[in-house]
Amino acid sequence: MKLSFGIHRPALAYSMTTLGAGMMNSIFNFYYVKLFLNRYKISEGSFHQAQVVFMIWNAINDPLFGYIQDNSKTGFCSIRRHSILYGAPFYALAFLLPWFPWKDYSEGEWLSGAHLVIALCIFDGLLTFVLLAQCALFAEISTKHENRLQLIKYNQVASLLGSSSILFCGLLSDNMENFPSFQTFTIFVAVLSTACMCYTGVFGVSQYEQREKSPEISGKSESALSWAAVLTLTKQILTQRNFLLFVSMNFFQVFHATFCSNFMIIFADNLIPKDELPSFVRSIMYGAGFIFPQFLVLINHSLLSRIGYYKVILYAFYIEAISAVLMLVMGPLHYYILAAFLTTNMVLVQASFSIFNLPLADIVDADLAKYKRKSPLSSMVFGTNALFTKPAQSLAPMFVVTILNQYGYEQLTSKVDQPDPSLFLGLHDAMFYLTCIVPLCIAAVQIIIWKPYSIRTSHVASAH
């Protein structure tokens, strides 16, 4: 299980896909909006239409690919590492789609809108195909809690390294101002990411792989890909109480994480005066929100092993709720405390989210035992979870922007006549209350939902 240098080989193989995907996903999500708006001059209507199409596809492709991977008779779908191995080159090619225009776009041209729709949907489709197989691999490499903790540990290190691609891309391309250099760097990242994911494809062996190759497994029911089978298996997953509790809790977690990542910089810039918090401190603050969650998970690795993820997640909710109440009582004028609250809240939310593969893996195990399956429905469980939680990624910004616009946020960002300064007092109050009340309400709801979750001793059971 280990190399001579003490490296956990299955965890290393698993995390290499995180490293490769992290490099591409960070650049894609950070730059594609700026590219299409500023360089390709896409119209606002085409941009929103593309986002609506993407939102729909983003929700349905997870359960679709999950069912295909769990029930297909072909090896490149049914064997997790083969899905990654064969999907990785196409995933990397999809990553390159946005950065190479199909022509010299004129302002508002319809072709740039078509380019965005195709780039978003193909990239997300292949991302889902590869990363869903990786999520399934998490549950299937081992059923032992300590081994899964090793996967989490290696995964956090890989995620930390993968996110650094933003830094190097910005330095080498002057934040995309030098576009030829930017394109060259994306090709380099695509090649490197493919190599990383192919390492998983070769060495990321699931404990169920041999059973999947056996004749009795390969001879699956003729109705394997029928709608009746889809509905039956989905119903079986949805009738698990722990799965319903987890998905409900996770919906609010995705909402909260999106709320933090999308609006942290807006709230900080408006609520904390420039002279109270220097620019370099703000940069450290924003960076910490993305980097510190991985450190927090790594530091608390032994805590996860000792008391289990159930209590760690529950305690995180309590800390979020208590800190929100304290911030609400103290008020918006304690600027450094407000900055610390914004940062720690985002770190806690992202860190908790980073260990959600552990409860999902336990749910996969419970489903396997309950229905006495020959192999687990790992991809379907992860895909069905995504079906119900991904809409929160769109609902969070829609909810917050609607409230902010009622208090004059549109006028604040407008370059026309200077609005009434008194209007901004109400806007700033609204921002502060959103900063405190949204985390408080979400944490309270999550505590209520999470408390009945009953898989609490997998970290103890696996030790025996």
N, C-alpha and C positions, 0 to 999 in steps of 0.2 A: 504493500500500500504506500510505502514511502521510499523516496530516493535516498542515496547515501548522505545527502546534506540535510536530511530531515524535512524535505519538502513533501507535502501531502499530494501525491500524484493525481488522484481524482479531482481534488479541489483546484489544483493548478489547471488541469484540462478544462474543467467547467468555467473557471474565471477568465480564460483566454478569450472566450466569446464576449464576455462583458467588456474586456479591454478593447477588442476590435469594434464592437457595436458602440461603445462609449465614445471612441474617437470620432466616429461618423455622426452619431446622433447629436453630439454637442455642437459640432459645426453646422449641421443641417438646421437644427432648431434655432440657433443663434443668428444665422446669416440669411436664411431664405426669404424672410419678410423684407429685410432691407434690400436684398437683391431685386425682388420683383417690384417693389414700390419705387425705389430710387434709380435703379439702373434700367430695368425693363419697362418702367413707366406703365405698369398695369393700372387699369381703371379701378375705382373703388367698387363699382358694381361687380366687375369680374372677380375681384379679390374676394368679396363676400360670397359670391356664388360658389367659388372654388372651396371656400371654407365649409359651406353647408354640405356640399357633396362629400368632402373629406370627413366631416363629422359623422355622416351616415355610414360611409364605408369603414371608418375607424371603429364603429360599434359592431358592425355585423361580421367583419372579417375574422375576429378572434374566435367566436364559437364555430364559425364555418371551418377554419383551418384546424381548430381543436378537434372537431369531429373527424375530419379527414385523416389527421395524424394518428388518432386513436383507433381508427377502423379500416384504414386502407390496407390492401394486401401487398402493395409495392414497398420495397425496402427503403427507398429514399423518403417515404412518408412515415412508415411505421417504426423505423429504427431512428431514435432521437439523434444520434450523432451523424447519421447519414443525411437527415434533414438539414442539419447545420452545414455539413461538408458540401452538399450539392447546392444548398441555398446561398451560401456565403458569396460566391462570385457574382451571382445575380443581385444580391443585396448591395454589394459594392458598386455594381454598375448603376443600380437605381439611385444610389447616393450621388453619383456624378451627373444625373439627369438635369438638375436645375442649373448647374454652373456653366453649361454650354448652350447658348441661345440657338434657336433654330434658324434665325435670321437677325438682321439688324432691326429690332422692333421700333416702330413709331409709337408715339404716346397714345395710350388707350387702345392699342390694337388687340383684336379678339384673339389672335394667335398666342399672345403672352398669357391670356387667361386659360386657354387650352393647355399650354405648357405647364402652368401651375397645377391644374387639376390632375393631369397625367403624372407629373412629378410627385405630388403628394400621395396619390393613391397607390402608385406602383411602389414607391419607397415604403409606405406604411404596410402594404401588403406583404412585401418580402421581409421587412422588419418583423412583422407578426409571425410569419412562417418560421423564421430562424429563432427568434427569441421565445416563442411559445414552445418550441422543441427544447430550448435550453431550460425553460421553467419546468417542463416535464422531467428533464434530466435531473433537476434538483431533487425532485421527489423520488426518483428511481435509482439514483446512484447508490443510496443507502437509506435504510429505514431507521438507522441509529441516530439519536439526537446529537451525540457528540460529533459524528461525521458531518451532519448538516450544519453544525456550528462552524466547522472548518470551511465549508462551502461559503457561508456568510462572511467569514473573516477574509478569505482570499478574494471574494467578490468585491468587498469594500475597498481593498487595496487596488484592484483592477479598475474599479469605478473612479477612484481618485486619480490614477494615472491617465485613464481615458479622457477625463474632463480637461486635462492639461492641454489637449490639442487646440483648444480655443486660444490659449496664451501664445503658442508657437505660430498658429495661423495668423493671429493679429500682428505679431512682430514681423513675420516674413512678408506679409502682404499689405502692411500699413492699414490694417482693418479693412481689407478688401479694396482699398484705393488703387493698389497696384494689381489690377485684375488678372493679368497673365500669370503673375506669381501666385496669386490665389488659386487659379485653376491648376497650376503645376502642383501646389501643395495638396490639393484635394485628390489628385491622381495618386500621389505618394501615400496619402492616408488610406485610400481605397485599397491599394496593393498591400500595405502593411496590415490593415484590418482583415483582409481576406486570409492572409497567412495566419493570423492569430486564431481566427474562427476555424480554419482548416485543422489547426492543432487539436481543437476540441473534437472536430469531426473524425480524427484518427484515434485519439486516445480517450475520449469521453465515453467510456463503456458503461452502459446501464446494467444493473443486476438482472433485469428482465430480458436482456437482448437475446440470450440463448433460447429462452422460452418462446420469444417472438418468432424465432427461426424454425421452431419445431413444427412438424406436420400438423399436429392437432390445433396449433394456434393459427397457422397459415390457412388452414381450412375453415375459415370463418363462415358465418351464415351468409347465404346468398343475398339476404336483405340488408347486408352490412351498411350500404350507403343509401338505404331507403329513408323516406321521410318518417315512416313509422318508427324505424330504429332511432332516428334522431330525437323524436319526441319522447320515446320511451326512456332513453338514456338521460336526456335532459330532465325529465320528470323525476327520475331516480336521484339525480344530483340535487335538484331543488327541494326534494322532500327531506333532505338532511337538515336538521335544525341548526347544527353548528355552522353549516355552509350559509344558511340564510342570515344567521347572526353576524358572521364574518363579512358577508357581502354588504349588509346594511351599514355596519361600522366602517367598512372600507370605502363606501360611497362618500361618506362625510370626510374621510381622511384624504381622498383624492380632491374633494372640494376645498378642503383646508390647505392642502399643499399647493394647489393652483392659485388660491387666494394669496398665499404668502409670496410665491415666486413672481406673480404678475403685478402685485401692487405694493410690495415692500419698498421699492425705490420711489414710487409715487408718493406714498404716505410719508416717508422719511424726508423727501425733498420739500414737501409742503408744511409738515409739522415741526421740523427742526430747522431753525434759521441757519443760513450759510455761515455766519460768523460764530455760531455756537459749536458747529461741528465741521472742522476743516475737510477739504476735499479728499485728502489722503486717508483720513479716518473713515470717511464714507466708503471709499473704495475697499478698505479692509473689512468694513462691516458687511458690504454686499458680497464680497468674496467668501467671507466666513460662513454665510448662509448656505453656500454650495459645497464648501470643502469640509467644514466641521462635522456634518452628520456622519461622514465615513469614519472620522477619527472617534466620534462618540461611540459608534457601534464597536469599533476595534477595542477601545478602552474597556467597554462593558462586556467584552466577550465572556469573561469568567462569571459575570452576573447572570447572563443568559443561561450558562451551564448550571449554575447553582439554583436559581429560583424559577427558571423557565420564562418563555416569551409572554405567557399570559399575564403574569404579574408585572413584567417590565412594561408592556404596553399599557396596562391599567394604571400603573404609577405615572407614566408619561401623561396620560389624560388628566390625572389629578394635578400634576405640576402645571400643566397648561391652564387649567381652570383657576387655580389659586393665584398664579402670576397675573392672569388677566384681571381678576378681582382687585389685586393690589395696585395694578397700574391704573385701573379705573378710579380707585379711591385717591391715588396720588395726583392725578390730573396730568394734563399735557405739557406743563411748563418745566418739568424735570427732564431736560432734553437728553442727557446722557443715559438716564435710566430708561427713557423711552427708546433710545437707540439700542440699548442692551436687551430690552423686552422684544423689540422687533426681530433682532438677530436670534435670540435664544428660542423664541417661539418657532421660527422657521427651522432652526436646527433640530429641535425636538420633533417636529412634524415629519421632517425628511428622514431623520434617524429611525423613528418608529416605522415609517413606511418601508425602510430598507430591510426590515426583518419579517415582513408579511409573507414571505415565501415559506416560513416555518409553519404557521398555522395552515396555510393552503396545502402544504405537503402532508400534514397530519390528517387533513380532511380527505385527501386522496387515499391515504392508508385506511381510514375508516370506511370509505366507500368500497374499497377493495375487499375488506373483511366482511362488510355487511352483505354484499351481493355475491360474495365468493367468486369474484372474477378471476380469470386466468392471468390477466395482465391489467394494470391500473389504467383508469381513464384520466391520466394526468393532464393531457392537453385540453380535454373537454372541461375539466374542473377549472383550470386557469383561464380558458377562453370564456366560459360562462360567467366567471367572476368579472372579466373585463367588459362583457356585454352590459352588465348592470352598473359598473362603476365609471366607465369612460365618459358617459354623458356629463358627469360632474366637471370635466375639463372645460366644457363649453358653458355650462350653467353658472359657474363661479364668476367669470368675467362679465357675463351678461347681467347677473344680479348686482354686482358692485357698480358697474358703469351706470346702470339705470338709476341707482340711488345717488351717485355722485352728480349726475347730470341734473337731478332735481334741485341740487344746491349750487348750480352754476359752474360745474367743472368744464363744460364746453366753452363757456366764455373765458375761463381762465387760460385755456390752451389756444384760444383764438388770437389772431394777430391784428384784429380790427380794433375799434375804439376801446379804450381802457374801461373795464366795467366798474361798477360801484364797489369800492373796497369793503363796505359792510357786508356785501354778499359773500365775500370770502371767509368772514368770521363764521357764518353758518356752515360753509363748506369745510372749514378746518375742524369745526366741532363734529360734523358728520364723519370725517375721516378718522378722528380720534375714537369716536364711539364704535365705528366699524372695526378699528384696530383692536379694541378690547372686547366688544360684545360678540363679534363673530367667533373668535377662538373660544370664548367662555361658553356660548350656546352649543357650539359643535362638541366641545369636550364633555359637557354635561350629557348631551344626547348619546355620545359614544360610550360613556361610563354606563348608562342605563342599558344600552344594547349589549355591551361586551361582558357585563357581569354574569349573565346566564350561560355564556360559552363554557362548555363542559370538558373540553380536552385540555387538561391543565397539568398532567403529570407525565407527558411524553419524555421530558428531560430526565425524570426519575426512572421510568420504566425501561428506558434504553440502556441504563447502566447495569441492568441485571441480565 
